[in-house]
Amino acid sequence: MDRAIRVPTPSRPLLRLVLAFARLRNASCWDFFLDSLLAEASASTERRRCAHALRSIWGTTPIVNVVACAAADRLLGVQAETVVLATYHTTHRFDVNLAEQEKWALAQAPQLWPSYRWLLFAWALLSYDIFFYFNDRGLLPPGGYGHPQLGINAEEMRLIRVAGKALFTLAYGADYRSRARTYRAGSYSLCMACPEIGKYCLCDEAAASKILAKISAHANAVLGAGLSMEQLPNPVQMDFLVIDVGRFRPVYPRRSAGKPLRVVHAPNHPFFKGTQYLQEAVQFLQASGVPIELILIQGQSNDEALRAFSAADVVADQFISGSFGYTAIEAMALGKPVLCFIRDDAVLPDRKHLPIIGTSPDGLVETLRRLAVSRGDLPRIGHRSRQYVEQNYSLESFALRLHKLYQSASGFGDSVPRPAGVLQAHHRRLRVIRATRFATALARTAHAVLLRYPRRLTARLWHVPALVQKLFVVARHPAALRYASRKRALQAAKWLLLRATRRPLPLPIRAGRMLTALRLWTGRPRTLWGITPILTLPLLTRCDRLLGLRSASMVFTTYYTFTNFDINFKRIHIWLLRDHPGHYENFCRLILAWALLRYDIFHFFCDRGILPSRHPIGIKEAELDALRSSGKRLYTYTYGADVRTRQKTLSLGEYNLCRNCPEPGRFCICNDESGKANVDAIAQRATRMVSMGDMLSYVPNAVNLHYWPIDTRAMSAGPNAVPPGEVLRVAHAPNHPHFKGTEFLEDAVARLQKEGVPIELVRIQGVPNHKVLELFQSVHVVADQFIAGFHGYTALEAMALGKAVLCFLRDPDMVMEGTDCPIIRTTPASIYKVLKGCALGAYDLRAIGERSRLYVERHHSIEAVASRLGDLYLTSAKLPLPSASRVRRGIRRSESLLK
C-alpha cells in the first residue's frame, strides 16, 4: 500500500488496491475490517512510541508553510511528512504529492473516488501517529455537517482518536472565517470587498460554529494565531507561520535617494488584500511628483515572488484584514520593511518589538510619502524585521512550541524529548538578537550622555561604550567559552577577559546607575534571580513577568534535581575552575559588571552572590557595596542552610535539625558568629531581607513572606482515597535523611507492618524533581519531615497533586493561614499513631487531598506569590510612578486570575 500510494502517477497496484477497497466497502465484513485496521494502527503507534520513532502527517491543504512546520517537527526527532491532494501555483515542494492521483480518481473513475480516499486514510492510519490538518479537510471526503465542501470528515476524526492517534487542527483563514463575525471586527474587514459570497470562505456563521464545534470535540487541540483566536472555539495559541530562516539570505534596503521607492505587492486575491487602496495611494503620490513605483506580483510561483521581494525597498502585505500573513514573514526574513494594517486586538508574538510599519487604508498616502522622502530608517527596520522572524518564526522557535504542545496535549510527551541542539541553537540566536537590541539602546544612551557633558569629562569617558560592549558580549554570549575545543574562540575569550577586567568596576557602577534610573522611570525594570540553583527560581521569574517586569534566572552550577534556568554558566564555571582557576574571579567580576548594566532588582539567597566570597557561605561585601552604589534594589532570601546556626537551632527544642547532623560545619553555616556577621552585613546594604517559617528565627528583622510558588496549572490533582483492602502507600523523598527524621518514619512503618497493617513505604532519593512528582502521583500519603519544625517545598508539590501530607510543624503561625492548613501535623512520637489511622480509615484522605489542592492554589500558586512580591516592591523598592503603576496593574491581574 505504501509503495503504490507514494508513486506520484496512478499505477496498476494502486488501481487494484482501490478496486479491493470498493468491494470491501460494499461487503458485510466492512465493520470487522475497520476494527482490525484500528487495532493494527493502534499497535503500530505503540511500537513507534516505545521506539521513540513517532511519525506525523501535515496536510492536506497545500498551504506553503506546512513544509517548514514538518521540518521543525523533524528537529524534534519526529518523522514528519507533508501530504497534499492538490497544489497551487505558489509551491509544489511537498513530500507526498497526490495531485495527479486525485485528478485521475475524479476524472477517470469518479465512482471509485470515495474508495480511493478510504485507501489513503487507511494508509495514513497505519503510517502516522500525529495528524495535523487544517479545518477545511482531511483525507476522507470533507463536509457532511454544516457545509457541503468544508470541514474535516467526522468519521475520520472519530477513527483517528479511537486508534490512539493525536489530532491537531490548524487555521489559515477561509476554513474558519464567518461573514458576521468578520464584519464585527471593524470598519475594514476581509468581507467588505468579497466578489462572491460563499465561494472563498465558510461565510455562514451557523455552519462555521457547527463545523468548528465538531472539530473541537474530536481534536486534541485547535491551534490558532493572530485573528483566528477570536473565532475558533477554545483555541490554543500557536504561531505556525513557520519559515526556514537559513534559506533566506537577507538583502537589506539601501539609502538610495536618487531612485524611486520600490514597493512590491503580491496578492493572490487583490480584493482580500486592500490592493485598490494601495494602487490609489501610489497613483496619487506619483501625480504629486513623489518618487515611488508599485510592482504587482500575481499568479507566479513562490520563488519568483521572493526574487521580486529581494529587489524591493518596501513590501506591502495587506490593508483590510488586520494582521499580516506568510508573505510578510518571508519578506521580513529577507530583511525587508513590511507595510501592513495591524489591528490593536490581533494576538501576535512579542508585540513590543514588532517591526511592521503599521498603517490603515486612510493613512497609506502619508506613510508612503514619508518612506519615499526619508529612507534613513529602512535599513534599521529591515534588520529588526529579520531579527523578529528569527526570534518568533524560525524552525527552532516553532520546534520548541511544538514540543510544549506534545508535552501538554498529545499523550506522546515522553516519546518526543526536546533535543539540546535545538534549544541551544535557538538560544544562541536569541542572545544575538538581544545583544543587538541592547547594544543599540546602550549606544544611543551613551551618545546622548556624552553630548551633554563638557569636553574635559567627555575625554575621560570616551572609552565607556567600547568597554560596556566588550563586557556585554562576553557575559551574555558564553558560547565563546562554552566550546573550549575551538582554539580561536578560546583566544578571543581570554583576550576579552584580560582586557575588559583591567578597567575599574566603578565604570559599570556609574553606567548601571544611569540605566537603572532610565528603566525605572520608563516603567520597564528588569529583575535577576540567582545565584543558588534552587528549583523555584524559574517560577519566581514567572511571578515577576506576571507583574509586568522583565525577569531572568541565572546560576553558576546546578543540582541533579533541576537544571532548567534562563542563564546557566555551569560549563564555563567548571572549565575555568579546572583549567584556568586564575581567571575565575575576573570572570565573576565580568558577569557582575554585565549584571549591573542589565538588571535593576536583584534577588539572592544569603549564601552567595555573583562574586566568590572569602567564606564558604556568604555574599561578598564588595558586591553588596557595588549593588548599593549603582542604585539597585537588593532582596535576599533564605532556604535554610545559608542562615542556620548550630546553637540557635539546638535551642529550638527536643527535635531540631542539628541533633543528628553527621558532620557539623559541612551542610550549613553552623558557626553563630559567622552567621550573624553575614546576616548583619546583608541587612545593612539590602533593600529588604525576606524569610519565612523556621528560618525567621535566624533573621529576626526579615520580612515574613512565603516565596515558594507552585505552578498549579501544570500539576493536576488525582483521587486520593484508599479503597478497602488496598495497601496504604506512603512516599518519602529525603535529599538528606538525617535532616528529615527518616529514621522515625521507617521505625513506625516497620512496626505497623509487623502488626499486619496494610502499609508500604516508598523512598526515592537522588533523582530529578519530575521523577519525584511521578512517584507522588501513585501514592496516598506523602511524608515530608519530622524534626525541622516547618514544611519544605516537597510538601507543597505533594499538596498541589492532591495528596495528604504528614509533617512536624513547630508553630502553626509559621504557615499561611495556620488554622486552615490541611497538613496532618505529626511529631516523631505520633508518627505510628497517625500512619495507623491513615491505613485504617481514621482520616478522610480524599477530603484532605482536596483541601490541600485548594490551599496551594489559594496561597502558593504563581498568581498568589506574584501578588505578594508586588506588594513587597511597592512598600520597599521606592519605585518611580511608571514602574509602580506597572506593578499595581500586575497585582490586579494576579488577583483576578486567583479568583
HELIX and SHEET records of a PDB file:
HELIX    1   1 ASP A    2  ARG A    6  1                                   5    
HELIX    2   2 ARG A   12  ARG A   25  1                                  14    
HELIX    3   3 TRP A   30  CYS A   50  1                                  21    
HELIX    4   4 VAL A   66  LEU A   75  1                                  10    
HELIX    5   5 ALA A   99  ALA A  107  1                                   9    
HELIX    6   6 PRO A  110  LEU A  112  5                                   3    
HELIX    7   7 TRP A  113  SER A  127  1                                  15    
HELIX    8   8 ALA A  154  VAL A  162  1                                   9    
HELIX    9   9 ARG A  179  TYR A  183  1                                   5    
HELIX   10  10 GLU A  205  HIS A  218  1                                  14    
HELIX   11  11 LEU A  227  GLU A  230  5                                   4    
HELIX   12  12 VAL A  245  ARG A  247  5                                   3    
HELIX   13  13 PRO A  270  PHE A  272  5                                   3    
HELIX   14  14 THR A  275  ALA A  287  1                                  13    
HELIX   15  15 ASN A  302  SER A  310  1                                   9    
HELIX   16  16 TYR A  326  ALA A  333  1                                   8    
HELIX   17  17 ARG A  351  HIS A  353  5                                   3    
HELIX   18  18 PRO A  361  GLY A  363  5                                   3    
HELIX   19  19 LEU A  364  VAL A  373  1                                  10    
HELIX   20  20 LEU A  378  ASN A  392  1                                  15    
HELIX   21  21 LEU A  395  LEU A  405  1                                  11    
HELIX   22  22 TYR A  406  SER A  410  3                                   5    
HELIX   23  23 GLY A  413  SER A  415  5                                   3    
HELIX   24  24 ALA A  420  ARG A  452  1                                  33    
HELIX   25  25 ARG A  455  LEU A  461  1                                   7    
HELIX   26  26 VAL A  464  ARG A  476  1                                  13    
HELIX   27  27 ALA A  479  ARG A  482  1                                   4    
HELIX   28  28 LYS A  487  ALA A  500  1                                  14    
HELIX   29  29 PRO A  506  TRP A  521  1                                  16    
HELIX   30  30 LEU A  537  LEU A  546  1                                  10    
HELIX   31  31 LYS A  570  ASP A  579  1                                  10    
HELIX   32  32 PRO A  581  HIS A  583  5                                   3    
HELIX   33  33 TYR A  584  ARG A  598  1                                  15    
HELIX   34  34 GLU A  621  SER A  629  1                                   9    
HELIX   35  35 ARG A  646  LEU A  650  1                                   5    
HELIX   36  36 ASP A  672  ARG A  685  1                                  14    
HELIX   37  37 GLY A  693  SER A  697  5                                   5    
HELIX   38  38 THR A  712  ALA A  714  5                                   3    
HELIX   39  39 PRO A  737  PHE A  739  5                                   3    
HELIX   40  40 THR A  742  LYS A  754  1                                  13    
HELIX   41  41 ASN A  769  GLN A  777  1                                   9    
HELIX   42  42 TYR A  793  ALA A  800  1                                   8    
HELIX   43  43 PRO A  812  MET A  814  5                                   3    
HELIX   44  44 PRO A  828  SER A  830  5                                   3    
HELIX   45  45 ILE A  831  LEU A  840  1                                  10    
HELIX   46  46 LEU A  845  HIS A  859  1                                  15    
HELIX   47  47 ILE A  862  SER A  876  1                                  15    
HELIX   48  48 LEU A  881  LEU A  898  1                                  18    
SHEET    1   A 7 VAL A  96  ASN A  97  0                                        
SHEET    2   A 7 GLN A  79  VAL A  84  1                                        
SHEET    3   A 7 ARG A  55  THR A  60  1                                        
SHEET    4   A 7 ILE A 130  PHE A 134  1                                        
SHEET    5   A 7 ALA A 166  LEU A 170  1                                        
SHEET    6   A 7 ALA A 221  GLY A 224  1                                        
SHEET    7   A 7 PRO A 235  GLN A 237  1                                        
SHEET    1   B 5 ILE A 292  LEU A 296  0                                        
SHEET    2   B 5 LEU A 261  HIS A 265  1                                        
SHEET    3   B 5 VAL A 314  ALA A 316  1                                        
SHEET    4   B 5 VAL A 338  CYS A 340  1                                        
SHEET    5   B 5 ILE A 357  GLY A 358  1                                        
SHEET    1   C 7 ILE A 567  ASN A 568  0                                        
SHEET    2   C 7 ARG A 550  VAL A 555  1                                        
SHEET    3   C 7 ARG A 526  TRP A 529  1                                        
SHEET    4   C 7 ILE A 601  PHE A 605  1                                        
SHEET    5   C 7 ARG A 633  TYR A 637  1                                        
SHEET    6   C 7 ARG A 688  SER A 691  1                                        
SHEET    7   C 7 VAL A 703  ASN A 704  1                                        
SHEET    1   D 5 ILE A 759  ARG A 763  0                                        
SHEET    2   D 5 LEU A 728  HIS A 732  1                                        
SHEET    3   D 5 VAL A 781  ALA A 783  1                                        
SHEET    4   D 5 ALA A 804  CYS A 807  1                                        
SHEET    5   D 5 ILE A 824  ARG A 825  1                                        
END                                                                             
